[in-house]
Amino acid sequence: LSQLPKEFLSFFLTHSTQPPPPIIMSSSPKVEHVILFKVKEDAEPSEVNNMVSLINGMSSLDEVLYLTAAPTLRVRSSIPSLAFTHVSHSRFKSEPDLSAYAVNPIHLDVKKRNGPLVADILAVDWFTGDLGGGVHVAVPPGSAVRVTFWKLKEGLGDKARSEILEGIKGIKEKLGGGVSQFTYGENFSDRAKGFSIAFLAVFPSQTELEAADPNQDENFKDYLDDTFGLDFVVPPPPQ
């Protein structure tokens, strides 16, 4: 954070001395915001670490309910160009809050600073309701997260899309009892490279994630043109 302008550094210091109380998800729709980054091969490790730190520092912004960034643990894709190296996962109270975050000066400054390191980006956004059981909106550090994106075949009608979304509900049970959070929905980002369905599962640790079956698209393959999966482990919060 030392490379941020003084006014931004002051913001982070004053907003990070005391951790905010945990936020509880309500039944109103929230927004999941997942961004994948492919870091350039010639990027210096110290620069990449600073990139991740700058992203994590934005968890204190007023519009953000939750935000974390980390290296990817594993990518599952048949398309070599989708070999993303890092991920940012954040949650917002509403689409207007996400829009406000997008134009926040601190966010714009972080994008400008990180831009030279990034070769490619993919972003997926979807609405989700209550996570169930009064679950905190934050994903605990040390948790393992599996994100899956689906690209549907062209020409599928609304009925087929509704059946797919309804069928995704059963994936949580197939992943095992260790799943503590599970969200899914239709993408509304214009930076998703054609992926239109997303779901996200949170496991207590990497152990439970490794035990879960990654092939959850077998019952849906007649509807799919492509699938993409990514795993990562949630790091400790920024100090």
RACOR-V502769 format. One record per backbone hydrogen bond with DSSP energy under -1.0 kcal/mol. NH is the residue of the N-H (numbers start at 0). CO is the residue of the C=O. E is the energy in kcal/mol with one decimal. If there is no record, write none. Layout:
NH/CO/E
NH/CO/E
This chain:
3/0/-1.8
8/4/-2.7
9/5/-2.7
10/6/-1.4
11/7/-2.3
12/8/-2.4
13/9/-2.4
14/10/-1.8
24/134/-1.9
29/127/-4.1
30/91/-2.6
31/125/-3.1
32/89/-2.7
33/123/-2.6
34/87/-2.7
35/121/-3.4
36/85/-2.8
37/119/-2.4
39/116/-3.0
42/39/-1.8
47/43/-2.1
48/44/-2.6
49/45/-1.9
50/46/-2.0
51/47/-2.2
52/48/-2.2
53/49/-2.5
54/50/-2.0
55/51/-2.6
56/52/-2.0
57/54/-1.5
58/55/-1.8
59/56/-1.1
60/57/-1.7
63/60/-1.3
64/90/-2.4
65/90/-1.3
67/88/-2.0
69/86/-2.3
71/84/-2.8
72/230/-3.4
73/230/-1.4
75/228/-3.4
81/78/-2.1
82/79/-1.2
83/81/-2.1
84/36/-2.1
85/36/-2.2
86/69/-2.7
87/34/-2.7
88/67/-2.7
89/32/-2.5
90/65/-2.4
91/30/-2.1
97/93/-1.7
98/94/-2.4
99/95/-2.4
100/96/-2.4
101/97/-1.9
103/100/-1.1
107/103/-2.6
108/104/-2.1
109/105/-2.4
110/106/-2.4
111/107/-2.0
112/108/-2.3
113/109/-2.5
114/110/-1.8
116/113/-1.8
117/114/-1.4
118/37/-3.5
119/37/-1.1
121/35/-1.9
122/190/-2.5
123/33/-2.6
125/31/-1.8
127/29/-2.6
136/22/-3.0
141/233/-2.9
142/139/-1.9
143/202/-1.8
144/231/-3.2
145/200/-2.7
146/229/-3.1
147/198/-2.7
148/227/-3.1
149/196/-2.8
150/225/-3.0
152/222/-2.9
155/152/-1.0
160/156/-2.0
161/157/-2.4
162/158/-2.2
163/159/-2.2
164/160/-2.4
165/161/-2.3
166/162/-2.4
167/163/-1.7
169/166/-1.3
170/167/-1.8
173/169/-1.4
174/170/-1.8
175/172/-1.1
178/175/-1.3
179/201/-2.5
182/199/-2.2
184/197/-2.2
186/195/-2.4
187/124/-1.8
194/191/-1.9
195/149/-2.3
196/149/-1.8
197/184/-2.4
198/147/-2.2
199/182/-2.8
200/145/-2.6
201/180/-2.6
202/143/-3.3
208/204/-1.5
209/205/-2.7
210/206/-1.2
211/208/-1.1
215/213/-1.5
219/216/-1.4
222/219/-2.5
224/150/-3.4
225/150/-1.5
227/148/-2.4
228/75/-2.3
229/146/-2.4
230/73/-2.6
231/144/-2.0
233/142/-2.9
